[in-house]
Amino acid sequence: MWENSLTIKDPFGISVFGSAVIKTSPDLVSIHAAVARTEETPSAAFSKVRKVAHEVKDFLRRSNAEEFGMSQMTLAAEFAFTNGQRKFVGYTAKIMFRIILRNLDRIEDIVSGLVDAGADAIRSIQFQTSDLKEIRAKARRLAIAAAQEKARIYADAAGVSVGQVLHIQDVNPQVLQARGEGHVESEPVIDNDSEKQTLDPGAIDVGAAVMVAFAFLTPRTTVA
């Protein structure tokens, strides 16, 4: 579809692209942490990790972390290259933790506590919204509205009227951004209520994009 936008291979009506981006402040955070220990034998690695993981779990319970989960233990052989030689280092046992916080003010205390309790790494801190489904639905409606407005502008300039919808195709905004379609983020959307968008620099972008094909009615066409 995007290979050659200057060629209309199958003309049938008015085909337009619509997009919308809604910025919303996060109301929860997902923290991923890991406990890992490397020892000469699997049993020693298991024992060390199990002990530290127990301490991390106790900390989370004492801190009244709202939601958290712990993975099963994994084991992997570790090697290092020294002077071009592959040398066995030991066995690394690992347990992963995921913590969900709805009180964002507690992030610093929880992360510091995880490290103090023995967590080796904080893999990620991801801000999210619990209203993603509703916000994405709104963005999709705004994307359709943008496509309809664009179709009306083109039709008016061409001296025709917009007819019924012939085809709707959902487009992943992230795919378009990866392909360099810069207008996905920068193109203003008429009904996007931009003046009501949050000014939070940590806001989450929830986007939607769509291709819509409309029939067109010539001036001589009458509709009952």
Legacy VTK file of the C-alpha trace (Angstrom):
# vtk DataFile Version 3.0
C-alpha trace
ASCII
DATASET POLYDATA
POINTS 224 float
0.000 0.000 0.000
2.784 2.382 0.949
5.325 1.438 -1.725
4.264 4.041 -4.271
1.765 6.566 -2.970
1.767 8.470 -6.295
0.143 5.601 -8.174
-3.578 4.844 -8.013
-3.695 1.216 -9.130
-7.404 0.585 -8.591
-9.362 3.873 -8.618
-12.734 3.450 -6.963
-13.554 6.534 -4.881
-11.911 8.613 -2.172
-9.215 6.887 -0.104
-7.810 8.789 2.873
-5.674 8.261 5.954
-6.764 9.401 9.417
-4.817 9.390 12.675
-5.105 10.566 16.259
-2.829 10.669 19.286
-4.142 11.161 22.822
-1.703 11.970 25.613
-2.715 10.656 29.009
-0.966 10.753 32.379
0.043 7.319 33.733
-1.762 5.991 36.794
0.269 2.839 37.430
3.824 1.605 37.018
5.234 -1.851 36.311
8.668 -2.595 37.810
10.708 -5.586 36.637
13.589 -6.690 38.862
15.940 -9.666 38.904
17.779 -11.667 41.537
20.723 -13.641 40.156
23.706 -15.414 41.659
26.595 -17.206 39.942
28.271 -20.136 41.707
30.456 -23.095 40.792
27.638 -25.618 41.138
23.905 -25.466 40.334
22.958 -26.388 43.917
24.996 -23.501 45.343
23.485 -21.047 42.844
19.964 -22.272 43.622
20.559 -21.933 47.353
21.906 -18.375 47.123
19.150 -17.130 44.838
16.411 -18.792 46.854
17.643 -17.050 50.008
17.888 -13.590 48.416
14.550 -13.983 46.652
12.971 -14.797 50.009
14.389 -11.545 51.429
13.069 -9.548 48.453
9.654 -11.157 48.849
9.617 -10.332 52.580
10.463 -6.704 51.787
7.597 -6.446 49.305
5.170 -7.878 51.839
6.392 -5.534 54.590
6.123 -2.541 52.273
2.534 -3.475 51.372
3.310 -3.541 47.653
-0.099 -3.669 45.992
0.618 -6.418 43.448
3.722 -8.474 42.820
4.672 -11.792 41.312
7.763 -14.016 41.261
8.918 -16.257 38.416
10.193 -19.804 38.601
13.937 -20.165 39.055
16.071 -20.554 35.914
19.619 -21.801 35.503
22.219 -21.110 32.812
25.885 -21.942 32.392
28.076 -18.839 32.164
31.227 -18.490 30.085
33.732 -15.686 29.574
36.380 -15.115 26.922
39.873 -14.446 28.245
42.780 -14.058 25.806
40.643 -15.596 23.116
39.835 -18.625 25.230
36.334 -19.608 26.270
36.419 -20.169 30.020
33.663 -21.613 32.198
32.654 -19.168 34.944
29.886 -21.018 36.750
26.136 -21.496 36.905
23.793 -18.513 37.184
20.446 -19.030 38.877
17.879 -16.282 38.407
14.431 -15.292 39.665
12.427 -12.420 38.187
10.026 -10.152 40.048
7.260 -7.939 38.685
5.682 -5.274 40.882
2.635 -3.153 40.022
2.228 0.159 41.851
-0.815 2.397 41.595
0.675 4.952 43.954
3.402 6.466 41.777
4.854 8.358 44.746
6.177 5.039 46.098
8.440 4.211 43.142
11.634 5.530 44.736
11.089 3.714 48.040
10.192 0.410 46.379
13.104 0.448 43.927
15.587 1.386 46.667
14.162 -1.343 48.903
14.455 -3.964 46.159
18.142 -3.185 45.692
18.791 -3.117 49.443
17.062 -6.499 49.783
19.405 -8.034 47.217
17.919 -7.506 43.751
20.785 -7.398 41.248
19.102 -5.365 38.558
16.062 -3.234 37.926
15.246 -4.408 34.411
12.640 -1.800 33.601
10.252 0.769 35.030
7.260 1.120 32.698
4.557 3.715 33.187
1.099 2.592 32.068
-2.553 3.548 32.185
-5.413 1.430 33.477
-7.767 3.156 30.997
-5.888 2.019 27.877
-8.880 0.266 26.298
-11.193 3.270 26.672
-8.556 5.781 25.538
-7.620 3.706 22.486
-11.306 3.448 21.545
-11.546 7.252 21.688
-8.394 7.600 19.561
-9.902 5.272 16.943
-13.083 7.342 16.795
-10.985 10.482 16.367
-8.971 8.794 13.604
-12.204 8.030 11.731
-13.359 11.627 12.251
-10.048 12.882 10.842
-10.423 10.644 7.790
-13.998 11.843 7.210
-12.951 15.495 7.463
-10.082 14.955 5.053
-12.376 13.173 2.588
-14.859 16.078 2.708
-12.085 18.578 1.975
-10.830 16.607 -1.013
-14.343 16.004 -2.299
-15.294 19.680 -1.985
-12.147 20.724 -3.850
-12.955 18.188 -6.599
-16.586 19.295 -6.884
-18.101 16.049 -5.653
-19.743 14.816 -2.452
-18.616 12.081 -0.056
-20.713 8.928 -0.291
-20.929 5.811 1.815
-17.957 4.071 3.408
-16.646 1.276 1.188
-13.704 0.011 3.213
-12.057 0.550 6.614
-8.568 -0.751 7.315
-6.930 -0.506 10.726
-3.297 0.645 10.641
-0.792 0.192 13.454
0.622 3.691 14.211
3.849 2.176 15.556
4.495 0.405 12.250
4.052 3.672 10.356
6.389 5.503 12.748
9.030 2.817 12.219
8.706 3.322 8.445
9.294 7.027 8.777
5.693 8.173 8.258
6.253 11.301 10.341
2.767 12.673 9.817
1.342 10.019 12.124
2.495 11.951 15.185
2.668 15.495 13.832
-0.493 15.770 11.751
-3.155 17.760 13.634
-6.472 15.999 14.085
-9.511 18.300 13.958
-11.557 16.703 16.725
-8.606 15.785 18.939
-9.311 18.487 21.578
-5.602 19.362 21.589
-6.149 22.182 24.060
-7.305 19.598 26.615
-4.255 17.363 26.232
-2.167 16.875 29.369
1.072 18.842 29.712
2.689 16.039 31.714
6.110 15.384 30.077
5.798 11.759 31.166
2.439 11.299 29.461
1.682 8.132 27.530
0.857 8.468 23.821
-2.132 6.347 22.798
-2.581 6.440 19.049
-4.800 5.086 16.318
-4.619 5.216 12.540
-6.951 4.071 9.790
-7.339 3.964 6.017
-10.907 4.669 4.888
-12.316 4.445 1.366
-15.474 6.401 0.504
-17.656 6.369 -2.572
-18.186 9.800 -4.093
-21.329 11.354 -5.540
-21.139 13.636 -8.543
-23.238 16.855 -8.508
-25.737 15.257 -10.894
-26.379 12.335 -8.561
-29.496 12.591 -6.402
-29.934 10.684 -3.203
-33.392 9.793 -1.989
LINES 1 225
224 0 1 2 3 4 5 6 7 8 9 10 11 12 13 14 15 16 17 18 19 20 21 22 23 24 25 26 27 28 29 30 31 32 33 34 35 36 37 38 39 40 41 42 43 44 45 46 47 48 49 50 51 52 53 54 55 56 57 58 59 60 61 62 63 64 65 66 67 68 69 70 71 72 73 74 75 76 77 78 79 80 81 82 83 84 85 86 87 88 89 90 91 92 93 94 95 96 97 98 99 100 101 102 103 104 105 106 107 108 109 110 111 112 113 114 115 116 117 118 119 120 121 122 123 124 125 126 127 128 129 130 131 132 133 134 135 136 137 138 139 140 141 142 143 144 145 146 147 148 149 150 151 152 153 154 155 156 157 158 159 160 161 162 163 164 165 166 167 168 169 170 171 172 173 174 175 176 177 178 179 180 181 182 183 184 185 186 187 188 189 190 191 192 193 194 195 196 197 198 199 200 201 202 203 204 205 206 207 208 209 210 211 212 213 214 215 216 217 218 219 220 221 222 223
